[in-house]
Amino acid sequence: MASRGQCLRQNSEPSSAVVIDSPDHAAVLLSQLNLMRTDRALTDTVLVAGETEVMCHRAVLAASSPYFRAMFHSTLRESREQRIKLDGVTALALKRLVDYIYTSRIEVSLT
Protein backbone atom coordinates (compact mmCIF):
# COMPACT_ATOMS: atom_id res chain seq x y z
CA MET A 1 0.00 0.00 0.00
CA ALA A 2 1.31 3.50 -0.83
CA SER A 3 1.98 5.90 2.00
CA ARG A 4 0.72 9.48 2.00
CA GLY A 5 2.13 11.38 -0.99
CA GLN A 6 3.16 8.25 -2.85
CA CYS A 7 1.47 6.87 -5.91
CA LEU A 8 1.69 3.25 -7.00
CA ARG A 9 1.15 2.36 -10.61
CA GLN A 10 1.81 -0.64 -12.75
CA ASN A 11 4.78 -0.31 -15.07
CA SER A 12 3.66 -0.15 -18.72
CA GLU A 13 6.21 -2.79 -19.72
CA PRO A 14 5.24 -6.43 -19.28
CA SER A 15 6.87 -7.29 -15.96
CA SER A 16 6.04 -7.61 -12.31
CA ALA A 17 7.55 -4.19 -11.49
CA VAL A 18 5.60 -1.47 -9.76
CA VAL A 19 6.57 2.19 -10.03
CA ILE A 20 6.44 4.20 -6.82
CA ASP A 21 6.14 7.93 -7.37
CA SER A 22 6.75 10.13 -4.33
CA PRO A 23 6.02 13.78 -5.22
CA ASP A 24 7.27 15.07 -1.87
CA HIS A 25 10.62 13.24 -2.10
CA ALA A 26 12.51 16.31 -3.37
CA ALA A 27 11.20 18.51 -0.55
CA VAL A 28 12.06 15.89 2.06
CA LEU A 29 15.54 15.46 0.58
CA LEU A 30 16.16 19.22 0.61
CA SER A 31 14.94 19.42 4.20
CA GLN A 32 17.29 16.62 5.25
CA LEU A 33 20.23 18.27 3.48
CA ASN A 34 19.46 21.49 5.34
CA LEU A 35 19.37 19.62 8.66
CA MET A 36 22.72 18.07 7.80
CA ARG A 37 24.10 21.53 7.02
CA THR A 38 22.89 23.02 10.29
CA ASP A 39 24.32 20.02 12.16
CA ARG A 40 27.56 20.42 10.15
CA ALA A 41 27.22 16.81 9.02
CA LEU A 42 29.23 15.86 5.95
CA THR A 43 29.80 19.49 5.01
CA ASP A 44 32.87 19.87 2.84
CA THR A 45 33.26 23.58 2.26
CA VAL A 46 33.03 26.86 4.15
CA LEU A 47 31.83 30.04 2.45
CA VAL A 48 33.20 33.19 4.05
CA ALA A 49 31.84 36.74 3.88
CA GLY A 50 33.61 39.15 6.19
CA GLU A 51 33.81 37.43 9.57
CA THR A 52 30.86 35.11 8.82
CA GLU A 53 31.50 31.48 7.92
CA VAL A 54 28.77 29.25 6.49
CA MET A 55 29.25 25.49 6.25
CA CYS A 56 27.91 23.89 3.05
CA HIS A 57 28.00 20.87 0.79
CA ARG A 58 29.79 21.46 -2.52
CA ALA A 59 27.42 19.16 -4.38
CA VAL A 60 24.38 21.11 -3.17
CA LEU A 61 25.96 24.45 -4.12
CA ALA A 62 27.03 23.19 -7.55
CA ALA A 63 23.62 21.64 -8.25
CA SER A 64 21.83 24.87 -7.37
CA SER A 65 24.02 27.48 -9.05
CA PRO A 66 25.94 27.78 -12.32
CA TYR A 67 28.33 30.12 -10.45
CA PHE A 68 29.27 27.46 -7.89
CA ARG A 69 29.24 24.71 -10.51
CA ALA A 70 31.82 26.65 -12.53
CA MET A 71 33.84 27.38 -9.40
CA PHE A 72 34.05 23.76 -8.28
CA HIS A 73 34.46 22.22 -11.75
CA SER A 74 37.39 24.31 -12.89
CA THR A 75 41.07 24.79 -12.33
CA LEU A 76 40.37 27.79 -10.12
CA ARG A 77 42.04 27.82 -6.72
CA GLU A 78 38.60 27.61 -5.07
CA SER A 79 37.97 24.20 -6.63
CA ARG A 80 40.67 22.75 -4.36
CA GLU A 81 40.16 24.81 -1.20
CA GLN A 82 37.83 24.00 1.67
CA ARG A 83 37.46 27.63 2.83
CA ILE A 84 36.25 30.03 0.13
CA LYS A 85 36.23 33.79 0.70
CA LEU A 86 33.57 35.63 -1.27
CA ASP A 87 34.53 39.26 -1.83
CA GLY A 88 31.79 41.83 -2.32
CA VAL A 89 29.17 39.71 -0.52
CA THR A 90 27.77 40.78 2.84
CA ALA A 91 27.33 38.29 5.66
CA LEU A 92 23.56 38.75 5.55
CA ALA A 93 23.43 38.20 1.78
CA LEU A 94 25.52 35.05 2.09
CA LYS A 95 23.34 33.64 4.86
CA ARG A 96 20.16 34.36 2.92
CA LEU A 97 21.58 32.92 -0.30
CA VAL A 98 22.64 29.68 1.37
CA ASP A 99 19.34 29.45 3.24
CA TYR A 100 17.53 29.83 -0.09
CA ILE A 101 19.65 27.12 -1.72
CA TYR A 102 18.80 24.69 1.09
CA THR A 103 15.16 25.66 1.72
CA SER A 104 13.83 27.31 -1.48
CA ARG A 105 12.68 30.24 0.68
CA ILE A 106 14.22 33.70 0.92
CA GLU A 107 13.34 36.99 2.55
CA VAL A 108 14.04 39.98 0.32
CA SER A 109 13.82 43.50 1.66
CA LEU A 110 12.99 46.32 -0.75
CA THR A 111 14.52 48.98 1.51
Contacts in CASP RR format, 6 or more apart in sequence:
PFRMAT RR
TARGET T0000
AUTHOR 0000-0000-0000
METHOD contacts of the structure
MODEL  1
MASRGQCLRQNSEPSSAVVIDSPDHAAVLLSQLNLMRTDRALTDTVLVAG
ETEVMCHRAVLAASSPYFRAMFHSTLRESREQRIKLDGVTALALKRLVDY
IYTSRIEVSLT
1 8 0 8 1.000
2 8 0 8 1.000
2 20 0 8 1.000
5 22 0 8 1.000
5 23 0 8 1.000
5 24 0 8 1.000
6 20 0 8 1.000
6 21 0 8 1.000
6 22 0 8 1.000
7 20 0 8 1.000
7 21 0 8 1.000
7 22 0 8 1.000
7 23 0 8 1.000
8 18 0 8 1.000
8 19 0 8 1.000
8 20 0 8 1.000
8 21 0 8 1.000
9 18 0 8 1.000
9 19 0 8 1.000
9 21 0 8 1.000
10 18 0 8 1.000
10 19 0 8 1.000
11 17 0 8 1.000
11 18 0 8 1.000
11 19 0 8 1.000
30 102 0 8 1.000
30 103 0 8 1.000
30 104 0 8 1.000
31 103 0 8 1.000
33 57 0 8 1.000
33 60 0 8 1.000
33 102 0 8 1.000
34 102 0 8 1.000
34 103 0 8 1.000
35 41 0 8 1.000
36 42 0 8 1.000
36 43 0 8 1.000
36 57 0 8 1.000
37 43 0 8 1.000
37 55 0 8 1.000
37 56 0 8 1.000
37 57 0 8 1.000
37 60 0 8 1.000
37 98 0 8 1.000
37 102 0 8 1.000
40 55 0 8 1.000
42 57 0 8 1.000
43 55 0 8 1.000
43 56 0 8 1.000
43 57 0 8 1.000
44 56 0 8 1.000
44 57 0 8 1.000
44 58 0 8 1.000
44 82 0 8 1.000
45 55 0 8 1.000
45 56 0 8 1.000
45 57 0 8 1.000
45 58 0 8 1.000
45 61 0 8 1.000
45 82 0 8 1.000
45 83 0 8 1.000
45 84 0 8 1.000
46 53 0 8 1.000
46 54 0 8 1.000
46 55 0 8 1.000
46 56 0 8 1.000
46 82 0 8 1.000
46 83 0 8 1.000
46 84 0 8 1.000
47 53 0 8 1.000
47 54 0 8 1.000
47 56 0 8 1.000
47 84 0 8 1.000
47 86 0 8 1.000
47 94 0 8 1.000
47 98 0 8 1.000
48 54 0 8 1.000
48 83 0 8 1.000
48 84 0 8 1.000
48 85 0 8 1.000
48 86 0 8 1.000
49 85 0 8 1.000
49 86 0 8 1.000
49 88 0 8 1.000
49 89 0 8 1.000
49 90 0 8 1.000
49 91 0 8 1.000
49 93 0 8 1.000
49 94 0 8 1.000
50 85 0 8 1.000
50 91 0 8 1.000
51 91 0 8 1.000
52 91 0 8 1.000
52 94 0 8 1.000
52 95 0 8 1.000
53 83 0 8 1.000
54 94 0 8 1.000
54 95 0 8 1.000
54 98 0 8 1.000
56 98 0 8 1.000
56 101 0 8 1.000
58 68 0 8 1.000
58 72 0 8 1.000
60 101 0 8 1.000
60 102 0 8 1.000
61 68 0 8 1.000
61 72 0 8 1.000
61 101 0 8 1.000
62 68 0 8 1.000
62 69 0 8 1.000
62 71 0 8 1.000
62 72 0 8 1.000
62 73 0 8 1.000
63 69 0 8 1.000
64 101 0 8 1.000
65 101 0 8 1.000
71 78 0 8 1.000
71 79 0 8 1.000
71 84 0 8 1.000
72 78 0 8 1.000
72 79 0 8 1.000
73 79 0 8 1.000
78 84 0 8 1.000
86 94 0 8 1.000
89 97 0 8 1.000
96 106 0 8 1.000
96 107 0 8 1.000
96 108 0 8 1.000
97 106 0 8 1.000
99 105 0 8 1.000
99 106 0 8 1.000
100 106 0 8 1.000
END
